[in-house]
Each structure stands twice: as C-alpha cells, then as structure tokens.
Amino acid sequence: MDIFDEEEMDNLVYLSDDEGNEMAFEYLDTVEYQGNEYVVLISTDEDDDEVVILQLETLAEDDEGDDTFIAVEDESVAEAVFELFKERNKDYYNFG
C-alpha cells in the first residue's frame, strides 16, 4: 500500500464498485459541460490508468449542500468532458 502525504490525501476520492470493493481515485479537475459540472478522476493504482468522469450534483440546501457523484452513462458526454479536460490541462499533463 502506498502512503500518501496529507496534501495528496485531500485529493483522493473513494468509490465502490458493484461488488462493494473500495477503490481510490485522485481528483484532477472539475469541468463544466452543457450546464453541468463533471469531475475527472484517475485511479491511484500504478497498474491502472483508468480515468473516470462523474457528474457532480449538489443536493438541496436542506441536505446540507453535500455533493454526490452520478455515473455518466452517455459515452459521448464522457468523451466531450475528457476532451475539454485535456485542452484545459495540456500544459500540466502529457496526453501522448
């Protein structure tokens, strides 16, 4: 198991798969697309470079304004969000 310093820990998001296995992802950016906000995450597993795009939804204020993540089912939306992310971050990452 890798040990992350405190700054890196702040950027981690933990997601559970269909079988209840928890996986850690690093938060990379939030991208707005067609009036919605999406988060771009990447797996922290060195053997897995999976990028995950999730729609960000803020619950009503009576629910304390907590954020929830919704899976993006439309592949064309996920691809468009990732293209925007790549354009915004081309100076920081090598997308080869």
C-alpha positions in Angstrom: 0.0 0.0 0.0 1.3 3.4 -0.9 1.5 6.1 1.8 0.2 9.5 0.7 1.2 12.7 2.3 -1.5 14.9 3.7 -1.8 17.1 0.6 -2.3 14.1 -1.6 -4.9 12.6 0.8 -7.0 15.7 0.3 -7.3 15.0 -3.4 -8.5 11.4 -3.0 -12.0 10.2 -3.8 -13.0 6.7 -2.7 -15.5 4.9 -4.9 -17.1 1.4 -4.5 -17.6 -1.0 -7.4 -20.7 -3.2 -7.9 -19.1 -5.8 -5.6 -18.5 -3.3 -2.8 -14.7 -3.1 -3.4 -13.4 0.4 -2.5 -11.0 2.0 -4.9 -9.1 5.2 -4.5 -9.0 7.8 -7.3 -7.2 11.1 -7.5 -9.3 14.2 -8.2 -7.8 16.0 -11.2 -10.3 18.7 -12.2 -13.9 19.9 -12.4 -15.2 20.6 -16.0 -18.4 22.4 -17.0 -20.1 20.9 -20.0 -23.6 21.8 -21.3 -24.7 23.4 -18.0 -23.5 20.5 -15.8 -20.3 20.0 -13.8 -18.2 16.9 -14.1 -15.3 15.7 -12.1 -12.3 14.0 -13.7 -10.6 11.3 -11.6 -7.8 8.9 -12.2 -7.0 5.6 -10.5 -4.3 5.7 -7.9 -3.3 2.1 -8.8 0.0 2.2 -10.6 -1.0 -0.7 -12.8 -4.3 1.0 -13.8 -4.5 4.4 -15.6 -8.3 4.4 -15.6 -9.9 7.8 -16.0 -13.4 8.2 -14.5 -15.8 11.0 -15.4 -18.7 11.6 -13.0 -21.4 14.2 -13.0 -21.3 16.4 -9.9 -24.7 17.1 -8.3 -25.1 19.2 -5.2 -28.0 18.1 -3.0 -30.6 20.7 -1.9 -29.6 23.0 0.9 -31.8 21.2 3.4 -29.5 18.3 2.9 -26.5 20.5 3.9 -25.4 21.1 0.3 -23.5 17.8 0.1 -22.1 16.8 -3.3 -22.9 13.5 -4.9 -21.4 11.8 -8.0 -23.5 10.3 -10.7 -22.1 7.9 -13.3 -22.1 9.2 -16.8 -23.9 6.7 -19.0 -23.6 8.6 -22.3 -20.1 7.8 -23.7 -20.2 10.9 -26.0 -20.7 13.1 -22.9 -17.8 11.5 -21.1 -15.6 11.8 -24.2 -16.5 15.5 -24.6 -15.8 16.2 -21.0 -12.4 14.4 -21.2 -11.5 16.4 -24.4 -12.3 19.7 -22.5 -10.2 18.5 -19.6 -7.3 17.7 -21.9 -7.5 21.1 -23.6 -7.6 22.9 -20.2 -4.7 20.9 -18.8 -2.4 20.4 -21.8 0.4 22.3 -20.1 0.3 20.1 -17.0 -0.1 16.5 -18.4 1.3 14.7 -21.4 -1.6 13.0 -23.1 0.6 11.5 -25.8 
